[in-house]
Amino acid sequence: MEPSDIIIRPVSSESALEKVEKENKILFIVDPKSNKIQIKQAVEKLYGVKVKSVNTMITPSAEKKAAVVLEKEFSATELATKIGLL
């Protein structure tokens, strides 16, 4: 599976943007068939950052959401600006 097929779109809600600023975490809607390792590799390849951890959840609308925590040397705020969230 290609990285661009795994990452569908970033989440731009108010609570998601709060996590960007306070927890160095970015939320993405991802392919429901993807696993945490594939999500981690896709984010690292697409955006050139190092991922510390990935948590996934299924939303009530049956979409898979991934909370991606970046390593300390990378800023989620800078990545959010780069992809157009801020």
Secondary structure as the mmCIF struct_conf table of DSSP 4:
data_model
#
loop_
_struct_conf.conf_type_id
_struct_conf.id
_struct_conf.beg_label_comp_id
_struct_conf.beg_label_asym_id
_struct_conf.beg_label_seq_id
_struct_conf.end_label_comp_id
_struct_conf.end_label_asym_id
_struct_conf.end_label_seq_id
HELX_RH_AL_P HELX_RH_AL_P1 PRO A 3 ILE A 6
STRN STRN1 ILE A 7 PRO A 10
HELX_RH_AL_P HELX_RH_AL_P2 GLU A 14 GLU A 23
BEND BEND1 ASN A 24 ASN A 24
STRN STRN2 LYS A 25 VAL A 30
TURN_TY1_P TURN_TY1_P1 PRO A 32 LYS A 33
HELX_RH_AL_P HELX_RH_AL_P3 LYS A 36 TYR A 47
STRN STRN3 VAL A 51 ILE A 58
TURN_TY1_P TURN_TY1_P2 PRO A 60 SER A 61
BEND BEND2 ALA A 62 ALA A 62
STRN STRN4 LYS A 64 LEU A 70
HELX_LH_PP_P HELX_LH_PP_P1 GLU A 71 GLU A 71
TURN_TY1_P TURN_TY1_P3 LYS A 72 GLU A 73
BEND BEND3 PHE A 74 PHE A 74
HELX_RH_AL_P HELX_RH_AL_P4 ALA A 76 ILE A 83
TURN_TY1_P TURN_TY1_P4 GLY A 84 GLY A 84
#
